Amino acid sequence: MAGEDPAHLTGASQAPGHGFRGIAWSVLLNAVLIGAFVIGAIPIVAIAHGFLDLVQQSEIQSGADWIAYGFAFAGLFLGAIFFAYAIKYYLSTAMVLLTTLVGTPRNGNGAGKANGNGLNRINGNGNGYHLDLGYQPFVSIHVAAYNEKRVIERLLTALSQLDYPEYEVVVVDDSTDESIQILQRWVNRPRFKILHRTSRAGYKGGALREALNVMDPRTEYVVVFDADSVPFPDSIERLLPLFYRVSDGASSKRFEAAFGRTEPGQVKRRPEVAAVQSYQWHVLNKSESWLTEAVRAEYAGSYMIERPFQDAIGSLKMIAGTANMIRADVLRQVGWGTSITEDWELTLKLYTRGYKVIYTPWAETPAECVSTFSRLARQRMRWAEGHTHNVRKWFLPIMTSPLVTPIEKLEFLYDASYYLQAGLFVIGSLSWLISEVIFQTHVPGWTALLGWSLLFSNIFALPLMNLGGLILEEAPARDVQGVFGALVLSFALVPFQGWAAFKGLISRDEGPWFRTPKTGRVTDEVRHLRRLYMLGRWLRGRRGAPRWTSATTPIAKPSPLRATPHKRWVGWFVIGLLVASTVDQVVGTRATACQVQSGGGSTTWSFSGIPAQTVAAGVWTFTMNWTGGTGATSDTVAIAAGVSATASCAGFLATVPNVGSTWTTTYGANGVNPTSPFTVSTSASQLAMVIPPGGSLCIQVTLTHNTGGKPSMVYDGTAGVGDTNVVPPSIVVPESLLGLVGLVVVVPPLVRRLVRRPR
């Protein structure tokens, strides 16, 4: 692969065409980064300030006050911890999307150095280039298998078809099922070494240690795959180039100090890079259920947004168990551990020795999604226990090591409580709601508006990051529904992950390894990602890059399910739904159905005591379900809406429809709308409507009977195929959208880019 001069070693020199604009953009992004840290500190400052005010004003007079303020401070403190994660998710989503569209490449590193050069500058791999080393380094592929009868042969078949001349496959098997007979058929195949163990000593780490002992002595790189993986034929070719740099002949003294003097086009290994992690692309059975769709969306956010962001700013990155390539000499030196999260243990070993892990999305490896909740919970409990156990074990070595950079240490602190974050959010939110709703008490200086802001900002952080990942993948429209499932999963897993993380923190030893069963099902045709066009804009820069040159033969073609056509607008439609859902969160729905019989009367419903919000200018829509009516029925419906400054709609002034417009129609056998339900909109766009804090949104429906039998309607209750409802123009709840400010900048240029992009 023809590479680029490593800018993180070229001092002040810049890539062609960047100039002042590149510097200005980098300054802007750094300002955003600093601003995020400042915003993240606001709740902590509020806690300290509120506590001092509480002491000075002596507001605690009774035991009830202690309980009320205890809930208030606990809610704010725990919410603030989760808010730190939310800020990171918003920041990574905004920066990755912003820089893919309107900015020059982010000067990140992937190596933990101050003036790095972004993810792609340290690779040059799966972006269509070819790396010419003058020889093919020998690669040993290691697979640890345990009772994988449904998937093991699929993996071995894929590994036998790799487009690379110098490699072997070492399978270490602990199975007690039919996998033994399946693997026996591969014993005498060229390139394959099959080892059977009679015990599971060390679990996966122990099996990989055995593979390390028997691999070919020529091995320069080791690749690890899980049994449910199905790597593409060009996987090795896409991973190898990330370990190298290619000189342009104009290198700085810093580059020469690291790599020696080079001639143009000369290839040098990057000595600090020990491992490359690729995208664990869990898509093979993504359409199997809502849960598999949720898991698929969750991985998209992590691998398309969070990890590229980590790589670009040079923070600590994890080896993730499968689909990674590791330098064999380093692996021989460090060795595999026997932790139930052996990948995280190896990551920490590498960083304490000064090595770095880098990430690429261009060597994606299809794999299965966990298909049942019980299996997913068991898997995440293992991850949480092993992760937290290793955090405790390696906390001081990481935090005191001079070889670990400050930003890597900061990422490690984020990782330390990673599996507790959802639990902190749930407990913190409940504590705050109890203090605010029941005791009507909050931390001095911390208003209810700020409390709602913190709550909604935290709620939307993960869904937006997952959605951003799907957008960058240019995923099919149907994948987007997994965003909502992933949100549900994040809370459903709270008790399981929380308990396991606590166990890992206090237990002397880790628990046993529980295998995650695989199904072998494939529900979707799988091809290479669609060039990752937008992400490539950031990671490769504006100089352009060749299109993919590798074959795109699908791995599997399911029957009878097929992929749906890709629709770009769906991602932004869902962003609109996420924003609009604040109406449901804030306004709520009625507990019982509201019914009215036509006959000239008016019925008013109110949504009371809601935060300040603005209904934007636009068209209002009313959908009505109705039953009954005989003969030549014709009834008139007229709808009006308005605002009351109090919690009651008594005597409210209707302002919608505006003067000169109408919001009415007829229905029934002789009406304009002969079937139920029907939808009627205002005849023109309406002016914006402002609802004050604690005010009410009032909806009035008047039914006038004209001819035939009288029908009836149901509001907020099932009547046939759906609910009767009012849809106003978009509603903006200011405090619930503070965390989305960056997207206000992102959406217009992104939509414009998508529209203009040639198909």
LODREN-281841 format. One record per residue (C-alpha): x, y, z. Coordinates in pm, whole numbers, padded with zeros to 5 digits, always signed. Layout:
% LODREN-281841
XYZ...
//
This chain:
% LODREN-281841
+00000+00000+00000+00128+00341-00086+00117+00529+00240+00176+00880+00366+00445+01057+00566+00353+01014+00934+00244+01362+01025+00266+01289+01397+00646+01283+01352+00687+01575+01112+00680+01861+01358+00496+02165+01230+00466+02052+00872+00113+02008+00744-00058+01803+00484-00096+01983+00153-00395+02206+00126-00463+02234+00496-00287+02563+00583-00468+02817+00796-00801+02642+00748-00661+02321+00892-00514+02505+01191-00839+02692+01253-01038+02372+01236-00804+02197+01478-00832+02491+01719-01211+02474+01693-01218+02103+01769-00983+02151+02063-01215+02425+02189-01509+02185+02160-01310+01926+02355-01229+02173+02633-01587+02298+02635-01710+01943+02684-01493+01900+02991-01620+02232+03129-01983+02128+03073-01914+01791+03230-01785+01964+03545-02099+02176+03592-02294+01919+03801-01991+01857+04026-01946+02230+04083-02319+02255+04154-02292+01983+04419-02009+02162+04599-02178+02502+04573-02515+02362+04681-02366+02187+04983-02198+02509+05099-02523+02701+05054-02709+02435+05247-02469+02462+05541-02463+02842+05539-02841+02879+05518-02911+02602+05772-03204+02473+05566-03199+02124+05718-03432+02137+06017-03562+01780+06049-03506+01418+05961-03735+01458+05661-03510+01737+05536-03208+01509+05564-03387+01242+05360-03507+01491+05098-03169+01654+05050-03001+01314+05063-03204+01203+04762-03137+01535+04588-02758+01521+04633-02742+01148+04553-02943+01201+04236-02725+01488+04121-02400+01312+04209-02485+00984+04036-02641+01168+03744-02323+01372+03713-02112+01057+03687-02330+00925+03405-02330+01275+03256-01954+01242+03216-02018+00943+02989-02300+01128+02812-02067+01420+02740-01816+01178+02592-02082+01018+02372-02218+01353+02253-01867+01484+02195-01754+01180+01996-02075+01178+01790-02058+01550+01716-01686+01557+01638-01686+01248+01417-01992+01361+01220-01874+01723+01201-01527+01637+01081-01652+01387+00825-01844+01668+00657-01699+02014+00696-01355+01979+00846-01003+01884+00754-00869+01562+00903-00850+01558+01279-00490+01558+01403-00530+01259+01626-00283+00984+01659-00371+00637+01760-00032+00628+01920-00097+00853+02212+00122+01137+02088+00032+01499+02093+00033+01584+01727-00093+01274+01567-00254+01232+01235-00586+01060+01267-00676+00699+01229-00607+00653+00864-00270+00823+00869-00146+00542+01085-00282+00282+00855-00331+00318+00486-00497-00019+00486-00840-00110+00373-00884+00209+00179-00794+00054-00152-00414+00074-00130-00161-00206-00145+00139-00230+00085+00457-00357-00081+00701-00487+00181+00893-00694-00070+00773-01011+00103+00466-01148+00282+00508-01168+00661+00397-01504+00796+00066-01484+00982-00067-01738+01232-00445-01736+01288-00555-01860+01630-00901-01990+01720-01005-02100+02069-01312-02323+02039-01544-02482+02293-01857-02669+02179-01903-02463+01863-02059-02731+01643-02301-02487+01476-02039-02241+01355-01688-02387+01361-01690-02535+01011-01825-02210+00868-01527-02027+01018-01269-02282+00900-01412-02272+00549-01377-01893+00544-01020-01916+00676-00927-02166+00405-01027-01907+00143-00813-01613+00258-00636-01423-00019-00291-01436+00140-00009-01680+00064+00176-01704+00396-00049-01809+00681-00154-02098+00901-00458-02169+01119-00418-02307+01471-00737-02429+01640-00722-02518+02009-01038-02708+02098-01177-02791+02442-01504-02931+02307-01714-03215+02443-01977-03209+02167-01984-03294+01795-01724-03024+01728-01458-03289+01783-01578-03491+01483-01612-03178+01270-01258-03065+01350-01121-03413+01286-01205-03365+00918-00964-03068+00910-00666-03238+01075-00481-03321+00754-00576-03008+00561-00285-02789+00446-00225-02485+00671-00440-02622+00956-00324-02739+01300-00593-02888+01524-00518-02935+01895-00755-03094+02149-00729-03021+02520-00874-03247+02786-00931-02959+03029-01035-02596+03004-00744-02468+03210-00716-02092+03165-01030-02087+02950-00984-01886+02628-00658-01730+02744-00518-02073+02824-00619-02205+02482-00458-01910+02305-00143-01967+02509-00132-02323+02372-00172-02189+02019+00116-01950+02080+00338-02241+02182+00277-02447+01866+00258-02176+01600+00512-02165+01318+00841-02005+01437+00835-01784+01126+00523-01607+01255+00544-01228+01260+00178-01156+01329-00101-01338+01511-00469-01296+01421-00742-01405+01665-01094-01496+01555-01388-01623+01757-01576-01923+01624-01880-01723+01509-01669-01492+01291-01673-01513+00912-01376-01307+00789-01360-01170+00437-01091-01314+00206-00886-00991+00221-00886-00959+00602-00511-01010+00646-00429-00763+00369-00645-00502+00540-00488-00543+00883-00117-00567+00800-00054-00213+00667-00152-00052+00996+00176-00167+01148+00381+00032+00895+00466+00382+00775+00574+00485+00429+00814+00778+00396+00780+01055+00139+01151+01138+00171+01092+01468+00354+01074+01338+00709+01163+01544+01013+01430+01471+01271+01161+01324+01497+01068+01075+01227+01432+00985+01165+01488+00935+01537+01204+00685+01548+01251+00509+01214+01596+00605+01088+01676+00792+00771+01451+00682+00488+01417+00719+00117+01088+00812-00053+00856+00514-00055+01056+00320+00203+00842+00118+00442+00918+00108+00815+00738-00075+01093+00581+00148+01359+00758+00024+01672+00495+00149+01919+00202-00034+01755+00156-00378+01911-00198-00460+01799-00469-00358+01555-00834-00406+01642-01087-00419+01359-01464-00381+01356-01653-00673+01515-01942-00640+01273-02230-00830+01435-02469-00851+01142-02501-01214+01031-02830-01273+01214-02926-00913+01287-03284-00957+01157-03357-01257+01379-03532-01055+01652-03557-00712+01813-03273-00814+02044-03032-00897+01762-03123-00568+01594-03044-00391+01921-02707-00564+01959-02621-00476+01599-02701-00104+01660-02503-00104+01984-02189-00227+01808-02234+00031+01529-02220+00316+01779-01918+00173+01956-01713+00081+01648-01811+00361+01409-01824+00655+01651-01659+00586+01986-01351+00394+01870-01263+00622+01576-01293+00914+01819-01062+00737+02065-00813+00665+01789-00818+01019+01657-00748+01183+01993-00496+00919+02097-00674+00770+02396-00652+00414+02526-00815+00154+02301-00907-00204+02385-00826-00528+02213-01172-00676+02183-01140-01054+02185-01172-01126+01814-01089-00979+01474-00754-00839+01582-00392-00871+01470-00104-00869+01721+00271-00861+01668+00403-01209+01742+00727-01088+01902+00533-00870+02146+00284-01148+02220+00569-01390+02294+00712-01132+02532+00387-01042+02710+00192-01367+02681-00176-01442+02724-00327-01426+03070-00603-01645+03206-00856-01376+03292-01216-01431+03181-01158-01107+02985-00819-01201+02847-00841-00932+02579-00874-00648+02833-00596-00799+03043-00365-00808+02739-00456-00448+02653-00347-00324+02995-00026-00528+02981+00063-00367+02649-00002-00010+02760+00204-00046+03079+00495-00148+02856+00456+00154+02630+00285-00022+02339-00028+00108+02167-00341-00047+02019-00490+00114+01710-00826+00070+01545-00951+00042+01189-01309+00015+01062-01185-00101+00722-01118-00462+00818-01468-00537+00941-01537-00899+01033-01897-01026+01021-02012-01219+01327-02328-01329+01504-02542-01123+01740-02631-01288+02070-02985-01408+02009-03151-01437+02352-03158-01210+02654-03041-01480+02895-02732-01545+02682-02666-01174+02645-02699-01115+03019-02460-01402+03093-02210-01270+02838-02222-00914+02973-02190-01040+03331-01866-01215+03235-01743-00901+03065-01837-00682+03362-01676-00910+03621-01353-00963+03430-01332-00600+03324-01373-00461+03676-01142-00724+03827-00865-00617+03589-00933-00249+03656-00867-00315+04024-00560-00523+03945-00405-00279+03697-00527+00055+03834-00202+00164+03996+00028+00029+03722-00170+00222+03459-00216+00545+03655+00148+00561+03768+00316+00448+03446+00517+00720+03269+00458+00529+02944+00082+00587+02956-00017+00935+02837-00258+01159+03034-00538+01117+02780-00493+00738+02792-00519+00753+03170-00836+00961+03139-00986+00698+02908-00887+00429+03158-01079+00618+03428-01382+00619+03200-01336+00247+03146-01303+00181+03519-01675+00225+03591-01795+00145+03240-02025-00141+03342-02172+00059+03628-02275+00363+03425-02629+00251+03338-02691+00152+03699-02567+00491+03817-02806+00657+03574-03108+00458+03692-03038+00505+04064-02947+00870+04016-03259+00944+03810-03487+00773+04063-03323+00962+04349-03367+01294+04172-03730+01222+04081-03808+01130+04443-03652+01451+04571-03816+01667+04304-04162+01511+04277-04227+01376+04627-04022+01606+04850-04016+01901+04606-03656+01960+04710-03345+02011+04505-02983+02104+04559-02960+02479+04623-02878+02655+04298-02973+02349+04092-03315+02421+03946-03577+02178+03825-03504+02295+03472-03140+02190+03505-03254+01861+03655-03477+01783+03358-03192+01889+03131-02954+01644+03295-03211+01365+03277-03292+01404+02908-02933+01471+02806-02835+01142+02967-03124+00953+02807-03039+01055+02451-02661+01013+02462-02635+00644+02367-02918+00637+02110-02765+00926+01918-02420+00767+01917-02565+00437+01793-02765+00621+01530-02454+00808+01420-02273+00478+01375-02549+00340+01154-02547+00660+00948-02173+00637+00889-02214+00274+00784-02492+00380+00547-02689+00096+00703-03022-00024+00559-03326+00162+00687-03455-00129+00890-03141-00136+01105-03235+00197+01264-03510+00044+01477-03236-00133+01670-03141+00205+01820-03450+00195+02040-03393-00169+02133-03036-00089+02235-03169+00179+02471-03402-00075+02631-03120-00328+02662-02888-00079+02831-03136-00049+03119-03252-00411+03122-02893-00527+03175-02835-00290+03469-02890-00538+03757-02687-00812+03589-02389-00596+03493-02399-00404+03820-02384-00717+04033-02110-00874+03821-01902-00554+03823-01933-00530+04201-01832-00896+04231-01527-00839+04013-01430-00539+04224-01436-00715+04562-01360-01081+04479-01009-01214+04510-01049-01438+04206-01265-01423+03897-01555-01659+03842-01570-01931+03574-01600-01868+03202-01950-01920+03068-01961-01983+02696-02206-01783+02484-02393-02036+02265-02403-01965+01891-02688-02048+01655-02519-02050+01314-02815-01862+01167-02763-01610+00888-03057-01381+00815-02890-01114+00601-02667-01103+00299-02327-00968+00403-02084-00771+00190-01803-00532+00267-01921-00201+00409-02008+00059+00148-01667+00227+00139-01741+00410+00465-01755+00720+00250-01821+00979+00517-01591+00835+00782-01319+00814+00522-01351+01188+00463-01223+01243+00814-00978+00958+00849-00822+00990+00503-00856+01362+00446-00969+01547+00135-00705+01426-00105-00924+01144-00216-00867+00774-00211-00928+00493-00458-01246+00296-00432-01235-00050-00283-01040-00284-00502-01124-00606-00321-01400-00838-00430-01740-00788-00273-01874-01141-00302-02129-01189-00026-02037-01417+00261-02381-01561+00293-02710-01525+00115-03001-01600+00346-03332-01745+00250-03596-01615+00243-03486-01284+00401-03319-01025+00182-03174-00685+00250-03397-00385+00195-03288-00092-00025-03082+00170+00154-03258+00496+00228-03046+00785+00350-03328+00993+00491-03429+00739+00750-03147+00825+00990-03251+01186+01009-03616+01087+01032-03526+00889+01342-03334+01184+01487-03657+01377+01444-03842+01101+01627-03591+01112+01910-03642+01485+01946-04019+01455+01909-04026+01186+02174-03953+01456+02428-04320+01549+02387-04424+01205+02510-04170+01219+02790-04280+01564+02905-04650+01573+02822-04742+01209+02873-05068+01035+02779-05399+00995+02955-05443+00688+03172-05798+00629+03047-05964+00686+02713-06160+01009+02662-06483+00952+02473-06728+01198+02322-07058+01154+02141-07119+01388+01850-07404+01631+01889-07279+01986+01904-07078+01969+02226-06711+02062+02272-06463+01856+02470-06131+01994+02594-05825+01797+02703-05523+01947+02871-05160+01849+02913-05080+02038+03231-04784+02142+03442-04526+02091+03168-04184+02259+03133-04134+02560+02910-04142+02461+02544-04206+02601+02201-04426+02450+01932-04263+02555+01607-04450+02723+01325-04608+02472+01089-04907+02258+01010-05104+02086+01287-05260+01745+01221-05548+01561+01389-05613+01189+01339-05952+01061+01455-06081+00709+01510-06459+00678+01519-06725+00411+01548-07100+00392+01500-07311+00590+01255-07591+00448+01041-07745+00548+00712-07633+00867+00539-07416+00979+00832-07245+01315+00808-07077+01487+01102-06848+01787+01123-06537+01794+01339-06363+02121+01429-06036+02124+01624-05871+02412+01809-05558+02440+02023-05422+02698+02260-05216+02767+02569-05306+02831+02930-05054+02988+03168-05185+02772+03452-05235+02402+03516-05599+02433+03403-05744+02486+03056-06055+02656+03191-06116+02966+02980-05811+02914+02761-05782+03117+02441-05764+02910+02122-05501+03044+01880-05490+02747+01641-05619+02766+01375-05490+03118+01315-05717+03383+01170-05785+03308+00804-05721+02934+00832-05938+02637+00928-05899+02300+01096-06218+02115+01016-06367+01841+00799-06668+01608+00775-06683+01233+00822-06934+00951+00790-07095+00780+00492-07193+01118+00345-06883+01301+00469-06551+01381+00305-06398+01097+00510-06627+00790+00487-06398+00549+00678-06220+00544+01012-05965+00667+01090-05920+00993+00903-05663+01271+00926-05726+01643+00891-05465+01919+00893-05483+02293+00934-05547+02464+00602-05227+02665+00637-04910+02682+00845-04970+02814+01196-04764+03058+01398-04529+02931+01666-04679+02870+02008-04493+02925+02336-04595+02728+02645-04472+02890+02969-04324+02686+03257-04602+02508+03444-04856+02596+03176-05090+02375+02976-05136+02277+02614-05511+02268+02549-05686+02075+02271-06056+02132+02200-06262+01906+01971-06616+02000+01866-06838+01742+01694-07154+01859+01517-07405+01601+01394-07557+01671+01052-07743+01365+00918-07785+00991+00983-07699+00797+01296-07460+00957+01543-07106+00816+01552-06872+00846+01851-06498+00896+01877-06229+00786+02120-05929+00999+02219-05611+00833+02347-05774+00494+02332-05790+00214+02080-06069+00240+01827-06012+00007+01538-05657+00037+01413-05507+00308+01632-05534+00599+01867-05695+00932+01800-05421+01189+01837-05301+01541+01769-04964+01596+01602-04837+01954+01634-04531+02084+01450-04202+01994+01619-04193+02079+01987-03869+02203+02138-03816+02153+02510-03504+02367+02572-03371+02194+02880-03406+01848+02727-03207+01940+02420-02896+02097+02572-02700+01783+02497-02797+01800+02128-02655+02146+02056-02376+02001+01845-02625+01825+01619-02782+02158+01530-02457+02228+01349-02424+01875+01213-02763+01808+01057-02785+02081+00786-02445+02015+00622-02488+01639+00652-02828+01641+00488-02697+01874+00219-02402+01643+00162-02623+01337+00133-02854+01508-00112-02572+01631-00334-02365+01318-00326-02375+01131-00659-02546+00795-00644
//
